[in-house]
Amino acid sequence: MTTEHRRGTVSLRQVSGSARSKKVRVDLGEESSFSSLPTPVKVGDASYFLVRGRDGYKLLSTICPHQGGEIMDEGDDLFVCDGHGWQYEKGEGICTNRADFRMKAFLVTLQNDRLVALVPDQ
Ligand code: FES
């Protein structure tokens, strides 16, 4: 399993996994290598943004919770979906058009100066 972020391809290793939970722990790399957030991260075929929200790091899925469009970062204050233009704030992924919608979030923890994500197995 590999992941990429804007500064190039990062070789990731799967830390652990469980067939029952269908989630795996993925080592994203040294915390210091992510100096600018949000940053795109790819794990297998899935795309995320690594962000730092109120409660720490997390991965936000780029799949729009509305109708599955692709959420993009065009450098503005908000993420925007290519489907219908809904916008999402960059810390928590809450939709500014419909507060009951939010980007799907996945836990990222800091372990020995490395960021480790718990994401769906691909
Ligand atoms: S699919 Fe994203 S706003 Fe509709």
Boltz pocket constraint, residues with backbone or C-beta under 6 A from the ligand:
constraints:
  - pocket:
      binder: B
      contacts: [[A, 64], [A, 65], [A, 66], [A, 67], [A, 68], [A, 69], [A, 70], [A, 81], [A, 82], [A, 83], [A, 84], [A, 85], [A, 86]]
      max_distance: 6.0
